[in-house]
Amino acid sequence: MNLSVGVELFTAVLLAVAILYFLLFAKNREWYVRFWGLCWIAYSISLILLIHHMDTGLTYLLSLRKIFDLANILLLLFGAYAFMHREIPTFWYRFGLYVVLWF
């Protein structure tokens, strides 16, 4: 089996599982579980970018991966604040906006 075909198959399976987990998490009424479902998707995209970098050697994929890792950390943080039923400080919203603008 060609490595690129294996990478594409792994990408499809990983995205399907990530979307399935998010849909399962989204049915829960708690906000922190929804944040963690989105975190799973961001982590999956980050892993896909790493695997494609290893397959192709394109360095810009690692830069994109850093952005998705930052989004992953931010979603984990938002989920933790939602779990504690605390107000998310405004500087974390600004940091999230900077991550989005960086993308």
C-alpha positions in Angstrom: 0.0 0.0 0.0 1.3 3.4 -0.9 2.0 5.7 2.1 0.0 8.5 0.6 -3.1 6.3 0.2 -2.7 5.2 3.8 -2.4 8.8 5.0 -5.6 9.7 3.1 -7.4 6.7 4.5 -6.2 7.6 8.1 -7.3 11.2 7.5 -10.8 10.2 6.5 -11.3 7.8 9.4 -9.9 10.3 11.9 -12.2 13.1 10.7 -15.2 10.7 10.7 -14.5 9.7 14.3 -13.9 13.3 15.4 -17.2 14.4 13.9 -19.0 11.4 15.5 -17.6 12.3 18.9 -18.6 15.9 18.5 -22.1 15.0 17.6 -22.3 12.7 20.6 -20.9 15.4 22.8 -23.3 18.0 21.3 -26.3 16.1 22.5 -25.3 16.7 26.1 -26.8 19.8 27.6 -23.6 20.8 29.5 -21.5 23.4 27.7 -18.2 22.0 28.9 -18.8 18.8 27.0 -19.5 20.7 23.9 -16.2 22.6 24.3 -14.4 19.3 24.8 -16.1 17.9 21.6 -14.7 20.9 19.6 -11.4 20.3 21.3 -11.4 16.7 20.0 -11.9 18.1 16.4 -9.1 20.6 16.8 -6.8 17.8 18.1 -7.7 15.6 15.2 -7.0 18.3 12.6 -3.6 18.9 14.3 -2.8 15.2 14.1 -3.8 15.1 10.5 -1.5 18.1 9.7 1.4 16.4 11.4 0.8 13.1 9.5 0.6 15.0 6.2 3.8 16.9 7.1 5.5 13.6 7.7 4.2 12.3 4.3 5.0 15.3 2.2 7.6 17.3 4.1 5.8 20.6 3.7 6.9 22.9 6.6 3.9 25.2 6.5 1.7 22.3 7.7 3.6 22.6 11.1 2.7 26.2 11.3 -1.0 25.4 10.8 -0.6 22.7 13.3 0.5 25.2 16.0 -2.6 27.2 15.4 -4.9 24.2 15.8 -2.9 23.2 19.0 -3.5 26.7 20.4 -7.2 26.4 19.6 -7.2 23.0 21.2 -5.7 24.4 24.4 -8.2 27.3 24.4 -11.2 25.0 24.0 -9.9 22.9 26.9 -9.6 26.0 29.0 -13.1 27.2 28.1 -14.5 23.7 28.9 -12.8 23.9 32.3 -14.3 27.3 33.1 -17.7 26.0 31.9 -17.3 22.9 34.1 -16.7 25.1 37.1 -19.6 27.3 36.2 -17.3 30.3 36.2 -17.3 33.4 34.0 -14.5 33.2 31.3 -12.2 36.2 31.8 -12.3 38.6 28.9 -8.6 38.3 28.2 -9.2 34.6 27.1 -11.8 35.8 24.6 -9.2 38.3 23.2 -6.6 35.5 23.1 -9.1 33.3 21.2 -9.7 36.2 18.8 -6.0 36.5 18.2 -5.7 32.8 17.5 -8.5 33.1 15.0 -7.0 36.2 13.3 -3.6 34.4 13.2 -5.2 31.6 11.3 
